[in-house]
Amino acid sequence: MRGRRTWAALAVLVLLVPLLAAACGGDDDGDGEGTPAGDTTGEEAAGPLVIGAAVDLTNAMAPFDGPAIAAARIRADGLNADGGINGREIQLEVVDTQLDPEQTKSAAVDLIENQGAEILLVTCDVDFATPAVQEAITRGVLAVSMCIGTDQMSPKRFGDDGKLAFTLGNAAQDEGAAMAEYAIEQGWTRAAIAKDNVIVYFQNVVDAFKARFEEEGGEIVLEESWTNGDGTVGNVASSLAGANVDVIATSTAFADMPALASGIRGLGNDTPIICGWSCDGTYWVPEGLSNFYVLTYASVSGDDPNQDVKDLIQAMTEADQAPGTGGFLTGAGTIDALAAAIEETGSTEGEALAGTMEGFDGVETISGQVSFSPELHAVSGREYRVMEIQNGELSFIELRAASSPADIG
């Protein structure tokens, strides 16, 4: 694959190409029997490479999808300045699904059948993404999420056609394992865990933490669970605050994330709390919060160890798209991964790309090394940024990769 580009020069480019939030068009359901996208032979090979994106720019997933798409556009512009992919200019077409299932479905159909998308990007939650994923994979088109964090973008959820579904998000099994290994290295051998059941990703991260923590000799002293928004987070916080443990592990977001942290600290408990990417950023942080640890994709605090990442953040900031969490980085990483697959395959045909991507083993992207397998279509082995919140300020501590994904069944 071509090496990493220098990002500083892209600030000007991105200002010229603002984020497109195209109106959702067309209501054709399609019959799934058309010619699969990806024939790059003949005259069309010299034309643009259309990558469609059926994502949310309006509702609950907009804070995740928006920065990832902005970063993807910057990366695509950079590759275009360097000749595109196999000589084809990347054309990124974006439709705002607003998380409506019917709009999500029709957006996918419009992008593939009317706008000529050869690859489809989808939103960062698998339940919301499913209508678009199904439209893509039944047409033989590769469907890729920039940041879904579970193993559901695969045959595990979508059956045989799911071989065409991937995510550039880290697998929850990998994220939870890295959290547990970091905790054990700190000498935290007694843990309480708090599982938010509102989405599969939150559940799987905590399950993976538990599995790896116990494998490494740690003891789970207390297990609590709730569903975000059900009004019981205060009870969970009270129970956790009373536990005699070295660390509290969770994965959560939305309104209950600050409530959980404030509830524990408000009862006088200063036990370290560790969370994954879902707790990244400072927008949610209660005043004075300390002893809180986050594993994420990139530091948005100005201290990321990778200069290319810093340059990308600068370009996004100058385009009024400053990221609030490290999740933006997988948008750019998605473009890198697709470029690597297309260059190796010589085609954008869905099955060919999927076969190539299943063989990825440490492929270099700006988001780190990307590995997939036939069983796991989410990323494993990529280095996380371990971040620390002290007195409400977020800062980088170290890079850490999980030794292997945890087995959670």
Secondary structure in CASP SS format (residue, H / E / C, confidence):
PFRMAT SS
TARGET T0000
AUTHOR 0000-0000-0000
METHOD secondary structure of the structure
MODEL  1
M C 1.00
R C 1.00
G C 1.00
R C 1.00
R C 1.00
T C 1.00
W C 1.00
A C 1.00
A C 1.00
L H 1.00
A H 1.00
V H 1.00
L H 1.00
V H 1.00
L H 1.00
L H 1.00
V C 1.00
P C 1.00
L C 1.00
L C 1.00
A C 1.00
A E 1.00
A C 1.00
C C 1.00
G C 1.00
G C 1.00
D C 1.00
D C 1.00
D C 1.00
G C 1.00
D C 1.00
G C 1.00
E C 1.00
G C 1.00
T C 1.00
P C 1.00
A C 1.00
G C 1.00
D C 1.00
T C 1.00
T C 1.00
G H 1.00
E H 1.00
E H 1.00
A H 1.00
A H 1.00
G C 1.00
P C 1.00
L E 1.00
V E 1.00
I E 1.00
G E 1.00
A E 1.00
A E 1.00
V E 1.00
D C 1.00
L C 1.00
T C 1.00
N C 1.00
A C 1.00
M C 1.00
A H 1.00
P H 1.00
F H 1.00
D H 1.00
G H 1.00
P H 1.00
A H 1.00
I H 1.00
A H 1.00
A H 1.00
A H 1.00
R H 1.00
I H 1.00
R H 1.00
A H 1.00
D H 1.00
G H 1.00
L H 1.00
N H 1.00
A H 1.00
D C 1.00
G C 1.00
G C 1.00
I E 1.00
N C 1.00
G C 1.00
R E 1.00
E C 1.00
I E 1.00
Q E 1.00
L E 1.00
E E 1.00
V E 1.00
V E 1.00
D E 1.00
T C 1.00
Q C 1.00
L C 1.00
D C 1.00
P H 1.00
E H 1.00
Q H 1.00
T H 1.00
K H 1.00
S H 1.00
A H 1.00
A H 1.00
V H 1.00
D H 1.00
L H 1.00
I H 1.00
E H 1.00
N H 1.00
Q C 1.00
G C 1.00
A C 1.00
E C 1.00
I E 1.00
L E 1.00
L E 1.00
V E 1.00
T C 1.00
C C 1.00
D C 1.00
V H 1.00
D H 1.00
F H 1.00
A H 1.00
T H 1.00
P H 1.00
A H 1.00
V H 1.00
Q H 1.00
E H 1.00
A H 1.00
I H 1.00
T C 1.00
R C 1.00
G C 1.00
V C 1.00
L E 1.00
A E 1.00
V E 1.00
S E 1.00
M C 1.00
C C 1.00
I C 1.00
G C 1.00
T C 1.00
D C 1.00
Q C 1.00
M C 1.00
S C 1.00
P H 1.00
K H 1.00
R H 1.00
F H 1.00
G H 1.00
D H 1.00
D H 1.00
G H 1.00
K H 1.00
L H 1.00
A E 1.00
F E 1.00
T E 1.00
L C 1.00
G C 1.00
N E 1.00
A C 1.00
A H 1.00
Q H 1.00
D H 1.00
E H 1.00
G H 1.00
A H 1.00
A H 1.00
M H 1.00
A H 1.00
E H 1.00
Y H 1.00
A H 1.00
I H 1.00
E H 1.00
Q C 1.00
G C 1.00
W C 1.00
T C 1.00
R E 1.00
A E 1.00
A E 1.00
I E 1.00
A E 1.00
K E 1.00
D E 1.00
N C 1.00
V C 1.00
I C 1.00
V H 1.00
Y H 1.00
F H 1.00
Q H 1.00
N H 1.00
V H 1.00
V H 1.00
D H 1.00
A H 1.00
F H 1.00
K H 1.00
A H 1.00
R H 1.00
F H 1.00
E H 1.00
E H 1.00
E C 1.00
G C 1.00
G C 1.00
E E 1.00
I E 1.00
V E 1.00
L E 1.00
E E 1.00
E E 1.00
S E 1.00
W E 1.00
T C 1.00
N C 1.00
G C 1.00
D C 1.00
G C 1.00
T C 1.00
V H 1.00
G H 1.00
N H 1.00
V H 1.00
A H 1.00
S H 1.00
S H 1.00
L H 1.00
A H 1.00
G C 1.00
A C 1.00
N C 1.00
V C 1.00
D C 1.00
V E 1.00
I E 1.00
A E 1.00
T E 1.00
S E 1.00
T C 1.00
A C 1.00
F C 1.00
A C 1.00
D H 1.00
M H 1.00
P H 1.00
A H 1.00
L H 1.00
A H 1.00
S H 1.00
G H 1.00
I H 1.00
R H 1.00
G H 1.00
L C 1.00
G C 1.00
N C 1.00
D C 1.00
T C 1.00
P C 1.00
I E 1.00
I E 1.00
C E 1.00
G C 1.00
W H 1.00
S H 1.00
C H 1.00
D C 1.00
G C 1.00
T C 1.00
Y C 1.00
W C 1.00
V C 1.00
P C 1.00
E C 1.00
G C 1.00
L C 1.00
S C 1.00
N C 1.00
F E 1.00
Y E 1.00
V E 1.00
L E 1.00
T E 1.00
Y C 1.00
A C 1.00
S C 1.00
V C 1.00
S C 1.00
G C 1.00
D C 1.00
D C 1.00
P C 1.00
N C 1.00
Q H 1.00
D H 1.00
V H 1.00
K H 1.00
D H 1.00
L H 1.00
I H 1.00
Q H 1.00
A H 1.00
M H 1.00
T H 1.00
E H 1.00
A C 1.00
D C 1.00
Q C 1.00
A C 1.00
P C 1.00
G C 1.00
T C 1.00
G H 1.00
G H 1.00
F H 1.00
L H 1.00
T H 1.00
G H 1.00
A H 1.00
G H 1.00
T H 1.00
I H 1.00
D H 1.00
A H 1.00
L H 1.00
A H 1.00
A H 1.00
A H 1.00
I H 1.00
E H 1.00
E H 1.00
T H 1.00
G C 1.00
S C 1.00
T C 1.00
E C 1.00
G H 1.00
E H 1.00
A H 1.00
L H 1.00
A H 1.00
G H 1.00
T H 1.00
M H 1.00
E H 1.00
G C 1.00
F C 1.00
D C 1.00
G C 1.00
V E 1.00
E E 1.00
T E 1.00
I C 1.00
S C 1.00
G E 1.00
Q E 1.00
V E 1.00
S E 1.00
F C 1.00
S C 1.00
P C 1.00
E C 1.00
L C 1.00
H C 1.00
A C 1.00
V E 1.00
S E 1.00
G C 1.00
R C 1.00
E C 1.00
Y E 1.00
R E 1.00
V E 1.00
M E 1.00
E E 1.00
I E 1.00
Q E 1.00
N C 1.00
G C 1.00
E E 1.00
L E 1.00
S E 1.00
F E 1.00
I E 1.00
E E 1.00
L E 1.00
R E 1.00
A C 1.00
A C 1.00
S C 1.00
S C 1.00
P C 1.00
A C 1.00
D C 1.00
I C 1.00
G C 1.00
END
